């Protein structure tokens, strides 16, 4: 289980831990109003995705609690969701094993994160 603070997630974000199997992402948004959470595959040296880029955002997103699944936007490389005020969660089971530092976690609005 890993915890990430709002300071770590803000701006550039923080590299992921290894993500293998079904993981629960629990997000806490202390702000009044919505904020955003994003997980994004590391880009290549040219700052883009190419045919060699890992498809770390592909997988099954499920069990949304206090987060509207309709706000989830995904591609092969990036996934984002709107996080309302309070505590919400969802499960993510990646199609591939996401290696340590293979993706970045980012958030706005003072969101903190626990992955279990």
DSSP file (Angstrom, degrees, kcal/mol; ACC not computed):
  #  RESIDUE AA STRUCTURE BP1 BP2  ACC     N-H-->O    O-->H-N    N-H-->O    O-->H-N    TCO  KAPPA ALPHA  PHI   PSI    X-CA   Y-CA   Z-CA
    1    1 A X              0   0    0      0, 0.0     2,-0.4     0, 0.0   115,-0.2   0.000 360.0 360.0 360.0 131.3    0.0    0.0    0.0
    2    2 A X  E     -A  115   0A   0    113,-1.9   113,-2.8     2,-0.0     2,-0.4  -0.933 360.0-155.0-122.9 146.0    1.4    3.4   -1.0
    3    3 A X  E     -A  114   0A   0     -2,-0.4     2,-0.4   111,-0.2   111,-0.2  -0.944   5.8-165.9-119.7 141.9    0.2    6.9    0.0
    4    4 A X  E     -A  113   0A   0    109,-3.2   109,-2.5    -2,-0.4     2,-0.1  -0.994  13.1-139.1-129.0 132.5    0.8   10.0   -2.0
    5    5 A X     >  -     0   0    0     -2,-0.4     4,-2.0   107,-0.2     5,-0.2  -0.384  27.2-109.6 -85.1 165.3    0.3   13.6   -0.6
    6    6 A X  H  > S+     0   0    0    104,-0.2     4,-1.6     1,-0.2   104,-0.2   0.864 120.0  56.0 -59.9 -36.7   -1.2   16.5   -2.4
    7    7 A X  H  4 S+     0   0    0      1,-0.2    -1,-0.2     2,-0.2     6,-0.2   0.887 108.3  46.7 -65.1 -39.2    2.2   18.1   -2.7
    8    8 A X  H  4 S+     0   0    0      1,-0.2    -1,-0.2    -3,-0.1    -2,-0.2   0.882 115.3  45.6 -68.2 -38.4    3.6   15.0   -4.4
    9    9 A X  H  < S+     0   0    0     -4,-2.0    98,-2.1   102,-0.2    -2,-0.2   0.701  92.9  98.0 -80.7 -20.5    0.7   14.8   -6.9
   10   10 A X  S >< S-     0   0    0     -4,-1.6     3,-1.5    96,-0.2     2,-0.3  -0.356  90.7 -15.6 -73.1 147.8    0.6   18.4   -7.8
   11   11 A X  T 3  S+     0   0    0     96,-0.4     3,-0.1     1,-0.3    96,-0.1  -0.453 139.4  12.6  70.0-121.6    2.2   19.8  -11.0
   12   12 A X  T 3  S-     0   0    0     -2,-0.3    -1,-0.3     1,-0.2     2,-0.1   0.789 102.2-149.9 -61.0 -29.9    4.7   17.4  -12.5
   13   13 A X    <   -     0   0    0     -3,-1.5     2,-0.3    -6,-0.2    93,-0.2  -0.410  14.3 -73.7  90.0-167.3    3.4   14.6  -10.3
   14   14 A X  E     -E  105   0B   0     91,-2.0    91,-2.9    -5,-0.1    87,-0.0  -0.978  41.9-104.3-134.7 141.8    5.1   11.6   -8.8
   15   15 A X  E     -E  104   0B   0     -2,-0.3    89,-0.2    89,-0.2    85,-0.1  -0.341  44.0-111.1 -64.4 148.0    6.3    8.3  -10.4
   16   16 A X        -     0   0    0     87,-2.6    85,-2.4    83,-0.2     2,-0.1  -0.297  17.5-121.6 -74.6 159.6    4.1    5.3   -9.7
   17   17 A X        -     0   0    0     83,-0.2     2,-0.2     1,-0.1    85,-0.2  -0.346  58.8 -67.8 -76.7 175.4    5.0    2.3   -7.6
   18   18 A X        -     0   0    0     -2,-0.1     2,-0.6    82,-0.1    81,-0.2  -0.552  52.6-155.9 -66.9 133.2    4.8   -1.1   -9.5
   19   19 A X  B     +I   98   0C   0     79,-2.5    79,-2.4    -2,-0.2     2,-0.4  -0.922  23.7 160.5-118.4 106.0    1.1   -1.8  -10.3
   20   20 A X        -     0   0    0     -2,-0.6    77,-0.1    77,-0.2     2,-0.0  -0.992  52.8 -11.9-127.9 128.4    0.4   -5.4  -10.8
   21   21 A X  S    S-     0   0    0     -2,-0.4    73,-0.6    73,-0.3     2,-0.4  -0.272 111.8 -14.8  79.8-168.8   -3.1   -6.9  -10.6
   22   22 A X  E     -B   93   0A   0     71,-0.2     2,-0.4    69,-0.1    71,-0.2  -0.549  67.4-175.1 -75.3 125.1   -6.3   -5.2   -9.3
   23   23 A X  E     -B   92   0A   0     69,-2.5    69,-3.0    -2,-0.4     2,-0.5  -0.942  19.7-138.5-122.6 142.9   -5.5   -2.0   -7.3
   24   24 A X  E     -B   91   0A   0     -2,-0.4    92,-2.4    67,-0.2     2,-0.7  -0.897  12.5-157.4-101.0 126.1   -7.9    0.3   -5.4
   25   25 A X  E     -BC  90 115A   0     65,-3.2    65,-1.5    -2,-0.5     2,-0.6  -0.916   7.9-168.6-103.0 112.3   -7.2    4.0   -5.8
   26   26 A X  E     -BC  89 114A   0     88,-2.9    88,-2.1    -2,-0.7     2,-0.4  -0.919   7.4-168.2-106.7 118.8   -8.7    6.0   -2.9
   27   27 A X  E     -BC  88 113A   0     61,-3.0    61,-2.6    -2,-0.6     2,-0.5  -0.892   9.8-161.1-113.4 132.6   -8.7    9.7   -3.5
   28   28 A X  E     -BC  87 112A   0     84,-2.3    84,-1.9    -2,-0.4     2,-0.6  -0.963   4.4-171.8-115.6 120.2   -9.4   12.4   -0.9
   29   29 A X  E     +B   86   0A   0     57,-3.3    57,-3.0    -2,-0.5    82,-0.1  -0.922   6.2 179.9-111.7 105.1  -10.4   15.8   -2.2
   30   30 A X        +     0   0    0     -2,-0.6    -1,-0.1    80,-0.4    80,-0.1   0.605  53.5  97.1 -80.5 -10.6  -10.5   18.4    0.7
   31   31 A X  S    S-     0   0    0     78,-0.6     2,-0.9    55,-0.1    55,-0.2  -0.363  83.6-112.6 -78.4 154.7  -11.5   21.3   -1.5
   32   32 A X  S    S+     0   0    0     53,-0.1     2,-0.2    -2,-0.1    -1,-0.1  -0.810  91.3  22.7 -85.2 112.9  -15.1   22.5   -2.0
   33   33 A X  S    S-     0   0    0     -2,-0.9     2,-0.1    -4,-0.1    -2,-0.1  -0.571 102.8 -47.8 117.3 174.8  -15.7   21.6   -5.6
   34   34 A X        +     0   0    0     -2,-0.2     2,-0.2    50,-0.1    50,-0.2  -0.438  45.8 179.8 -85.4 154.8  -14.2   19.1   -8.1
   35   35 A X  E     -F   83   0B   0     48,-2.0    48,-3.3    -2,-0.1     2,-0.4  -0.794  23.9-110.4-139.1-178.8  -10.6   18.4   -8.9
   36   36 A X  E     -F   82   0B   0     -2,-0.2    72,-2.1    46,-0.2     2,-0.4  -0.927  15.5-163.6-127.4 144.7   -8.8   16.0  -11.2
   37   37 A X  E     -FG  81 107B   0     44,-2.3    44,-2.1    -2,-0.4     2,-0.4  -0.986  15.2-177.5-123.5 137.8   -6.7   12.9  -10.9
   38   38 A X  E     -FG  80 106B   0     68,-2.8    68,-2.8    -2,-0.4     2,-0.4  -0.994  18.4-165.9-136.9 140.3   -4.5   11.5  -13.7
   39   39 A X  E     -FG  79 105B   0     40,-2.4    40,-2.2    -2,-0.4     2,-0.4  -0.999  23.0-178.7-120.4 128.5   -2.3    8.5  -14.3
   40   40 A X  E     -FG  78 104B   0     64,-2.6    64,-3.2    -2,-0.4    38,-0.2  -0.989  28.3-118.6-137.5 132.1    0.0    8.9  -17.4
   41   41 A X  E     - G   0 103B   0     36,-3.2    62,-0.3    -2,-0.4     2,-0.2  -0.339  45.6 -97.9 -60.0 142.3    2.6    6.7  -19.0
   42   42 A X        -     0   0    0     60,-2.3    12,-0.3     1,-0.1    -1,-0.1  -0.449  42.3-129.1 -63.0 132.3    6.0    8.1  -19.1
   43   43 A X        -     0   0    0     -2,-0.2     6,-0.2     1,-0.1    -1,-0.1  -0.371  24.2-101.1 -80.5 163.5    6.7    9.7  -22.5
   44   44 A X    >   -     0   0    0      4,-2.8     3,-2.3     1,-0.1    -1,-0.1  -0.069  48.3 -81.6 -75.0-176.9    9.7    9.0  -24.6
   45   45 A X  T 3  S+     0   0    0      1,-0.3    -1,-0.1     2,-0.1    -2,-0.1   0.700 131.5  55.8 -62.0 -20.4   12.8   11.3  -24.9
   46   46 A X  T 3  S-     0   0    0      2,-0.2    -1,-0.3     0, 0.0     3,-0.1   0.394 118.8-110.5 -91.7   2.5   11.0   13.4  -27.5
   47   47 A X  S <  S+     0   0    0     -3,-2.3     2,-0.3     1,-0.3    -2,-0.1   0.742  84.6  93.9  77.9  24.1    8.1   14.0  -25.1
   48   48 A X  S    S-     0   0    0     -6,-0.0    -4,-2.8    -4,-0.0     2,-0.3  -0.851  75.8-105.1-136.2 171.5    5.5   11.9  -27.0
   49   49 A X        +     0   0    0     -2,-0.3     2,-0.2    -6,-0.2    -6,-0.1  -0.796  42.0 171.0 -95.4 145.1    4.1    8.3  -27.1
   50   50 A X    >   -     0   0    0     -2,-0.3     3,-2.0     4,-0.0     0, 0.0  -0.752  53.4 -73.0-139.2-171.1    5.3    6.0  -29.9
   51   51 A X  T 3  S+     0   0    0      1,-0.3    -2,-0.0    -2,-0.2     0, 0.0   0.661 129.7  53.9 -64.7 -14.6    5.0    2.4  -30.9
   52   52 A X  T 3  S+     0   0    0      2,-0.1    -1,-0.3     0, 0.0     2,-0.1   0.496  84.0 111.6 -94.7  -5.1    7.5    1.5  -28.1
   53   53 A X  S <  S-     0   0    0     -3,-2.0     2,-0.1     1,-0.1   -10,-0.1  -0.437  73.9-113.0 -73.0 140.7    5.5    3.2  -25.3
   54   54 A X        -     0   0    0    -12,-0.3     2,-1.1    -2,-0.1     3,-0.2  -0.457  15.6-133.6 -70.2 143.7    3.9    1.1  -22.7
   55   55 A X    >   +     0   0    0      1,-0.2     3,-1.4    -2,-0.1    41,-0.3  -0.472  45.5 155.6 -95.7  61.8    0.1    1.0  -22.7
   56   56 A X  T 3   +     0   0    0     -2,-1.1    21,-0.2     1,-0.3    -1,-0.2   0.648  63.6  57.2 -68.0 -17.9   -0.1    1.5  -18.9
   57   57 A X  T 3  S+     0   0    0     19,-1.9     2,-0.3    -3,-0.2    -1,-0.3   0.524  81.5 102.8 -93.8  -4.8   -3.6    3.0  -18.9
   58   58 A X    <   +     0   0    0     -3,-1.4    37,-2.9    18,-0.7    38,-0.5  -0.603  54.9  78.7 -77.6 136.7   -5.3    0.1  -20.7
   59   59 A X  E    S-D   94   0A   0     -2,-0.3     2,-0.5    35,-0.3    35,-0.2  -0.982  82.4 -48.0 160.7-165.2   -7.3   -2.1  -18.3
   60   60 A X  E     -D   93   0A   0     33,-2.2    33,-2.4    -2,-0.3     2,-0.5  -0.895  39.0-165.7-105.6 124.5  -10.5   -2.4  -16.4
   61   61 A X  E     +D   92   0A   0     -2,-0.5     2,-0.3    31,-0.2    31,-0.2  -0.941  30.8 143.7-106.1 125.6  -11.8    0.5  -14.3
   62   62 A X  E     +D   91   0A   0     29,-2.2    29,-3.3    -2,-0.5    -2,-0.0  -0.866  30.8  51.5-151.2 178.9  -14.5   -0.6  -11.9
   63   63 A X  E     -     0   0A   0     -2,-0.3     2,-0.3    27,-0.2    -1,-0.1   0.865  62.2-169.5  52.5  47.8  -16.2   -0.3   -8.5
   64   64 A X  E     -     0   0A   0     26,-0.1     2,-0.5    -3,-0.1    26,-0.2  -0.536   4.8-173.0 -70.7 127.3  -16.5    3.5   -8.6
   65   65 A X  E    S-D   89   0A   0     24,-2.8    24,-2.2    -2,-0.3     3,-0.1  -0.986  70.6 -14.9-125.4 119.7  -17.6    4.9   -5.2
   66   66 A X  S    S+     0   0    0     -2,-0.5    18,-0.5    22,-0.2     2,-0.4   0.659 115.9  97.9  61.7  18.2  -18.4    8.6   -4.9
   67   67 A X  S    S-     0   0    0     22,-0.2     2,-0.6    16,-0.1    -1,-0.2  -0.998  79.3-123.2-132.1 129.8  -16.8    9.2   -8.3
   68   68 A X    >   -     0   0    0     -2,-0.4     3,-2.3    14,-0.3    14,-0.3  -0.630  11.3-152.5 -78.3 115.8  -18.9    9.5  -11.4
   69   69 A X  G >  S+     0   0    0     -2,-0.6     3,-1.7     1,-0.3    -1,-0.2   0.763  91.9  71.8 -57.8 -25.7  -17.7    6.9  -13.9
   70   70 A X  G 3  S+     0   0    0      1,-0.3    -1,-0.3    11,-0.0    -2,-0.1   0.686  90.7  58.9 -65.7 -16.8  -19.0    9.2  -16.7
   71   71 A X  G <  S+     0   0    0     -3,-2.3     2,-0.3    11,-0.1    -1,-0.3   0.523  79.8 111.4 -88.9  -5.5  -16.1   11.6  -15.9
   72   72 A X    <   -     0   0    0     -3,-1.7     2,-0.4    -4,-0.2     9,-0.2  -0.545  44.9-175.9 -73.0 127.0  -13.5    8.9  -16.7
   73   73 A X  E     +H   80   0B   0      7,-2.7     7,-2.6    -2,-0.3     2,-0.3  -0.994  10.4 174.2-123.5 127.8  -11.5    9.6  -19.8
   74   74 A X  E     +H   79   0B   0     -2,-0.4     2,-0.2     5,-0.2     5,-0.2  -0.929  17.5 168.1-134.9 156.7   -8.9    7.0  -21.0
   75   75 A X        -     0   0    0      3,-2.0    -2,-0.0    -2,-0.3     0, 0.0  -0.756  59.2 -81.8-140.4-168.5   -6.6    6.2  -23.8
   76   76 A X  S    S+     0   0    0     -2,-0.2   -19,-1.9     1,-0.2   -18,-0.7   0.764 128.2  27.8 -68.6 -23.2   -3.8    3.6  -24.1
   77   77 A X  S    S+     0   0    0      1,-0.2   -36,-3.2   -20,-0.2     2,-0.3   0.604 120.9  35.3-116.9 -17.4   -1.4    6.0  -22.2
   78   78 A X  E     -F   40   0B   0    -38,-0.2    -3,-2.0   -21,-0.1     2,-0.4  -0.995  49.2-173.5-146.2 145.4   -3.4    8.2  -19.9
   79   79 A X  E     -FH  39  74B   0    -40,-2.2   -40,-2.4    -2,-0.3     2,-0.3  -0.997   9.4-179.4-138.9 138.4   -6.5    8.1  -17.7
   80   80 A X  E     -FH  38  73B   0     -7,-2.6    -7,-2.7    -2,-0.4     2,-0.3  -0.973   2.7-176.2-136.7 151.1   -8.2   11.0  -15.9
   81   81 A X  E     -F   37   0B   0    -44,-2.1   -44,-2.3    -2,-0.3     2,-0.4  -0.995  28.7-117.0-145.9 146.7  -11.2   11.3  -13.6
   82   82 A X  E     -F   36   0B   0     -2,-0.3     2,-0.6   -14,-0.3   -14,-0.3  -0.716  27.6-156.7 -82.4 132.4  -13.0   14.1  -11.9
   83   83 A X  E     -F   35   0B   0    -48,-3.3   -48,-2.0    -2,-0.4   -16,-0.1  -0.944   7.2-150.1-114.1 113.0  -12.9   13.8   -8.1
   84   84 A X        -     0   0    0     -2,-0.6   -55,-0.3   -18,-0.5   -50,-0.1  -0.214  42.0 -67.1 -73.1 171.1  -15.7   15.5   -6.2
   85   85 A X  S    S+     0   0    0    -57,-0.1     2,-0.3   -55,-0.1   -55,-0.2  -0.303 104.4  24.9 -57.2 138.4  -15.3   16.9   -2.7
   86   86 A X  E    S-B   29   0A   0    -57,-3.0   -57,-3.3   -55,-0.2     2,-0.5  -0.732 106.3 -33.1 108.1-156.2  -14.8   14.2   -0.1
   87   87 A X  E     +B   28   0A   0     -2,-0.3     2,-0.3   -59,-0.2   -59,-0.2  -0.906  59.9 161.4-110.9 130.1  -13.4   10.6   -0.4
   88   88 A X  E     -B   27   0A   0    -61,-2.6   -61,-3.0    -2,-0.5     2,-0.3  -0.917  11.8-169.6-139.4 166.8  -14.0    8.4   -3.5
   89   89 A X  E     -BD  26  65A   0    -24,-2.2   -24,-2.8    -2,-0.3     2,-0.3  -0.981   9.5-177.6-153.1 163.8  -12.4    5.4   -5.0
   90   90 A X  E     -B   25   0A   0    -65,-1.5   -65,-3.2    -2,-0.3     2,-0.4  -0.966  26.2-119.3-155.5 160.7  -12.2    3.1   -8.0
   91   91 A X  E     -BD  24  62A   0    -29,-3.3   -29,-2.2    -2,-0.3     2,-0.4  -0.826  21.7-166.9-103.3 144.4  -10.4   -0.1   -8.9
   92   92 A X  E     -BD  23  61A   0    -69,-3.0   -69,-2.5    -2,-0.4     2,-0.6  -0.986   8.6-175.8-133.2 123.4   -8.0   -0.4  -11.8
   93   93 A X  E     -BD  22  60A   0    -33,-2.4   -33,-2.2    -2,-0.4   -71,-0.2  -0.901  24.4-144.8-118.0  98.7   -6.7   -3.7  -13.2
   94   94 A X  E     - D   0  59A   0    -73,-0.6   -35,-0.3    -2,-0.6   -73,-0.3  -0.288  12.6-136.1 -67.1 144.0   -4.1   -2.9  -15.8
   95   95 A X  S    S+     0   0    0    -37,-2.9     2,-0.3   -40,-0.3   -36,-0.2   0.812  93.8  35.4 -66.0 -31.1   -3.8   -5.0  -18.9
   96   96 A X  S    S-     0   0    0    -38,-0.5     2,-0.6   -41,-0.3   -75,-0.1  -0.807  98.0 -98.4-117.8 160.3    0.0   -4.9  -18.4
   97   97 A X        -     0   0    0     -2,-0.3     2,-0.7   -77,-0.1   -77,-0.2  -0.720  38.1-138.8 -76.8 121.2    2.2   -4.9  -15.4
   98   98 A X  B     -I   19   0C   0    -79,-2.4   -79,-2.5    -2,-0.6     3,-0.1  -0.736  19.4-138.3 -85.2 115.5    3.1   -1.2  -14.8
   99   99 A X    >   -     0   0    0     -2,-0.7     3,-2.5   -81,-0.2     4,-0.3  -0.307  34.9 -79.1 -71.6 156.8    6.7   -1.1  -13.8
  100  100 A X  T 3  S+     0   0    0      1,-0.3   -83,-0.2     2,-0.1    -1,-0.1  -0.330 121.5   9.5 -54.5 132.9    7.9    1.1  -11.0
  101  101 A X  T 3  S+     0   0    0    -85,-2.4    -1,-0.3     2,-0.2   -84,-0.1   0.623  93.8 121.6  67.0  16.5    8.2    4.7  -12.4
  102  102 A X  S <  S+     0   0    0     -3,-2.5   -60,-2.3   -85,-0.2     2,-0.3   0.667  77.1  22.1 -81.1 -17.3    6.5    3.6  -15.6
  103  103 A X  E    S- G   0  41B   0     -4,-0.3   -87,-2.6   -62,-0.3     2,-0.4  -0.922  75.7-125.0-140.4 165.7    3.7    6.2  -15.1
  104  104 A X  E     -EG  15  40B   0    -64,-3.2   -64,-2.6    -2,-0.3     2,-0.4  -0.905  13.7-145.5-112.8 145.2    3.2    9.4  -13.3
  105  105 A X  E     +EG  14  39B   0    -91,-2.9   -91,-2.0    -2,-0.4     2,-0.3  -0.932  25.3 174.4-106.7 131.9    0.4   10.2  -10.9
  106  106 A X  E     + G   0  38B   0    -68,-2.8   -68,-2.8    -2,-0.4     2,-0.3  -0.967   6.2 171.6-137.6 152.4   -1.0   13.8  -10.9
  107  107 A X  E     - G   0  37B   0    -98,-2.1   -96,-0.4    -2,-0.3     2,-0.2  -0.992  15.5-150.5-156.4 157.3   -3.8   15.6   -9.2
  108  108 A X  S >  S+     0   0    0    -72,-2.1     3,-1.2    -2,-0.3   -73,-0.1  -0.686  70.9  42.7-115.5 173.4   -5.2   19.1   -8.7
  109  109 A X  T 3  S-     0   0    0      1,-0.2   -78,-0.6    -2,-0.2   -79,-0.2   0.653 124.3 -64.1  69.4  18.4   -7.2   20.7   -5.8
  110  110 A X  T 3  S+     0   0    0      1,-0.2   -80,-0.4  -104,-0.2    -1,-0.2   0.706  81.1 169.7  80.0  19.0   -5.2   19.2   -2.9
  111  111 A X    <   -     0   0    0     -3,-1.2     2,-0.3  -105,-0.2  -102,-0.2  -0.397  16.0-163.1 -66.3 138.1   -6.1   15.6   -3.7
  112  112 A X  E     - C   0  28A   0    -84,-1.9   -84,-2.3    -2,-0.1     2,-0.4  -0.839   8.1-150.5-115.3 161.8   -4.2   12.9   -1.8
  113  113 A X  E     -AC   4  27A   0   -109,-2.5  -109,-3.2    -2,-0.3     2,-0.4  -0.984  16.8-170.3-139.5 140.1   -4.1    9.2   -2.8
  114  114 A X  E     -AC   3  26A   0    -88,-2.1   -88,-2.9    -2,-0.4     2,-0.5  -0.999  11.9-161.3-125.7 129.3   -3.8    5.8   -1.3
  115  115 A X  E      AC   2  25A   0   -113,-2.8  -113,-1.9    -2,-0.4   -90,-0.2  -0.945 360.0 360.0-109.6 125.6   -3.2    2.8   -3.6
  116  116 A X              0   0    0    -92,-2.4   -91,-0.1    -2,-0.5    -1,-0.1   0.344 360.0 360.0-135.5 360.0   -4.0   -0.6   -2.0
